[in-house]
Amino acid sequence: MRRYFFPVLMGIVGVAVLMSLGFWQLERMREKRAYLDEIEARIHNAPIPLPEVPEEGRDKFQAVFAEGRFTGEYLEVLAGQTGASPGVLMIEAFELVGGRRILVQRGFIEDEARAVPRSAAEARIEGNLHWPQDANAATPPPDARTGLWFARDVAAMAARLGTEPTLIVASKPTGDGITPLPVDASGIPNDHWGYAIQWFLLAASWAGMTLFLLWRIRGRND
């Protein structure tokens, strides 16, 4: 019996650990689903006035509106759209009634339309507060010659345009032929079901290998 003790112990421990990881992924899946539902609610709720001091943890994706004027000061972020020519995302400074200056992502515009002049204009903006995390260690800095950005960086863009680090992603057209790109939750993955299946399959494989080892030990004993 002593020959069986260690393989059985390792089998039980291994299966228990792998099964617990599978159940943990199922719990993470439920938590992510609740988080995504909360995001969808924030995105599609009726817009509220722009908060005085927006906070990422509390207000990310919150639907808001603001009134003021586009200043004509903007930045361009390299972007692509399915079925469209290459183009850029247009991020423009927006001055609210009262003097606050924020950023508005007006949307996508194709390369051939980038040269169209954009002057200051009164507007009412509806959209969602966002703090995108586009950049990584491999993202180059803005091109010094063309001024083109390669990722959205709210803090850096706000510093460049002299605004507060608040970005509204427009959900409705703001004019000048710019196509809005509203935020949605499709870019936030919820792959935990697949991970759970992998852990459960590993647990089944571990159990199978344990039974095979016990069969081999019994065969040698016989």
C-alpha positions in Angstrom: 0.0 0.0 0.0 2.9 2.4 0.7 3.7 2.3 -3.1 0.3 3.8 -3.8 0.4 6.5 -1.1 2.5 9.1 -2.8 0.9 8.8 -6.3 -2.6 9.0 -4.8 -1.6 12.0 -2.7 -0.1 13.8 -5.6 -3.2 12.9 -7.7 -5.6 14.3 -5.2 -3.6 17.4 -4.6 -3.1 18.1 -8.3 -6.7 17.6 -9.2 -7.9 19.7 -6.3 -5.5 22.6 -7.3 -6.5 22.5 -10.9 -10.2 22.3 -10.2 -10.0 25.2 -7.8 -8.3 27.3 -10.5 -11.2 26.3 -12.8 -13.8 27.4 -10.3 -11.8 30.6 -9.7 -12.0 31.4 -13.4 -15.8 30.8 -13.3 -16.1 33.3 -10.5 -13.9 35.8 -12.4 -16.2 35.3 -15.4 -19.2 36.3 -13.3 -17.4 39.3 -11.9 -16.4 40.4 -15.4 -19.9 40.0 -16.6 -21.2 42.2 -13.8 -18.5 44.8 -14.6 -19.4 44.8 -18.3 -23.1 45.2 -17.5 -22.2 48.2 -15.4 -20.2 49.7 -18.2 -23.1 49.1 -20.7 -25.4 50.9 -18.3 -23.1 53.9 -18.0 -22.7 54.1 -21.7 -26.3 53.9 -22.6 -27.9 55.8 -19.7 -29.3 59.3 -20.4 -26.4 61.7 -20.3 -25.8 63.8 -17.3 -24.0 67.2 -17.1 -20.2 67.0 -17.1 -19.1 66.6 -13.5 -17.0 69.4 -12.1 -14.1 67.0 -11.2 -14.4 63.8 -13.2 -12.8 60.7 -11.6 -11.7 57.7 -13.7 -12.8 55.0 -11.2 -16.2 56.6 -10.6 -17.0 58.2 -14.0 -15.3 56.1 -16.7 -17.7 55.5 -19.6 -20.4 57.7 -18.0 -22.7 59.4 -20.5 -22.4 63.1 -20.3 -23.2 66.3 -22.2 -21.4 69.7 -22.3 -22.0 73.0 -24.0 -19.4 75.4 -25.3 -17.2 75.8 -28.4 -14.5 74.0 -30.3 -11.4 76.2 -30.2 -9.8 75.0 -33.5 -6.8 73.5 -31.5 -6.6 69.8 -32.2 -4.3 66.7 -32.3 -4.5 63.8 -34.7 -4.0 60.1 -33.7 -3.2 57.6 -36.3 -6.2 55.3 -36.8 -7.9 53.0 -39.3 -11.5 52.2 -40.1 -12.9 49.1 -41.7 -14.1 50.0 -45.2 -12.5 53.5 -45.2 -9.3 55.0 -46.3 -6.5 55.5 -43.8 -7.1 58.4 -41.5 -6.9 59.8 -38.0 -8.8 60.3 -34.8 -9.5 64.0 -34.2 -9.0 65.1 -30.6 -9.9 68.8 -30.1 -9.8 71.3 -27.3 -13.3 72.3 -26.2 -14.0 75.4 -24.1 -17.1 75.1 -21.9 -19.4 77.9 -20.9 -17.6 79.3 -17.9 -14.1 78.8 -19.2 -13.2 75.2 -18.5 -11.2 73.6 -21.2 -11.5 69.8 -21.9 -10.7 67.4 -24.7 -13.3 66.0 -27.1 -12.6 63.0 -29.3 -14.7 64.1 -32.3 -14.2 60.9 -34.3 -12.5 59.6 -37.4 -11.6 61.5 -40.5 -10.0 60.2 -43.7 -6.6 61.4 -44.8 -7.9 63.4 -47.8 -10.2 65.4 -45.6 -7.6 66.3 -42.9 -6.7 69.6 -44.7 -10.2 71.0 -44.4 -10.0 74.1 -42.1 -11.7 73.7 -38.8 -12.5 77.0 -37.0 -13.9 77.8 -33.6 -17.6 76.8 -33.4 -20.4 76.7 -30.8 -21.5 73.1 -30.0 -23.4 70.9 -27.6 -21.4 67.6 -27.1 -22.9 64.3 -26.0 -20.6 61.4 -25.4 -18.9 59.3 -22.8 -16.0 60.1 -20.4 -13.0 57.9 -21.1 -9.5 57.4 -20.0 -8.1 55.1 -22.8 -4.9 53.1 -22.2 -3.7 52.8 -25.8 0.0 53.3 -25.3 2.5 50.6 -24.3 6.3 50.3 -24.1 6.6 49.9 -27.9 4.4 53.0 -28.8 6.6 55.7 -30.3 6.2 59.3 -29.2 4.3 61.8 -31.3 6.0 62.5 -34.6 7.9 65.8 -34.2 7.7 66.6 -37.9 4.0 65.9 -38.7 2.6 66.2 -35.2 0.9 62.8 -35.6 0.2 60.8 -32.4 0.3 57.0 -32.3 -1.8 56.5 -29.2 -4.3 58.4 -27.0 -2.7 59.7 -23.8 -5.2 62.0 -22.0 -2.7 63.6 -19.6 -0.1 64.3 -22.3 -2.7 65.6 -24.8 -4.2 67.8 -22.2 -0.8 69.3 -21.4 -0.2 69.9 -25.1 -3.5 71.7 -25.7 -3.7 73.4 -22.4 -6.8 71.6 -21.1 -7.8 69.7 -18.0 -7.1 65.9 -18.4 -10.8 65.1 -19.2 -11.8 63.4 -22.4 -15.3 63.1 -23.8 -15.6 60.6 -26.7 -18.4 62.1 -28.8 -21.3 59.7 -29.5 -23.0 62.0 -32.0 -21.7 63.9 -35.0 -20.0 67.2 -34.3 -19.7 68.4 -37.9 -16.8 69.0 -40.3 -17.4 65.5 -41.9 -16.0 63.8 -38.8 -17.5 60.3 -38.1 -18.0 59.7 -34.4 -16.6 56.5 -32.9 -18.7 56.0 -29.7 -17.2 53.9 -26.9 -18.5 50.4 -26.3 -17.6 47.4 -24.2 -16.6 45.2 -27.1 -12.9 45.8 -26.6 -13.0 44.4 -23.0 -12.5 40.7 -23.2 -14.2 38.2 -21.0 -12.3 35.0 -21.8 -12.6 33.4 -18.4 -15.0 30.6 -19.6 -12.3 29.4 -21.9 -9.6 29.5 -19.2 -11.9 27.6 -16.8 -12.4 24.8 -19.5 -8.6 24.6 -19.8 -8.1 24.1 -16.1 -10.9 21.5 -15.9 -9.4 19.6 -18.8 -6.0 19.7 -17.1 -7.6 18.4 -13.9 -9.1 15.5 -15.9 -5.7 14.8 -17.6 -4.0 14.8 -14.2 -6.6 12.4 -12.8 -6.1 10.1 -15.9 -2.3 10.1 -15.5 -2.7 9.3 -11.9 -4.9 6.3 -12.6 -2.5 5.2 -15.3 0.4 5.4 -12.9 -1.5 3.4 -10.3 -2.3 0.8 -13.0 1.4 0.5 -13.9 2.4 0.2 -10.2 -0.2 -2.6 -9.7 1.1 -4.4 -12.8 4.7 -4.3 -11.5 3.5 -5.7 -8.2 1.6 -8.5 -9.9 
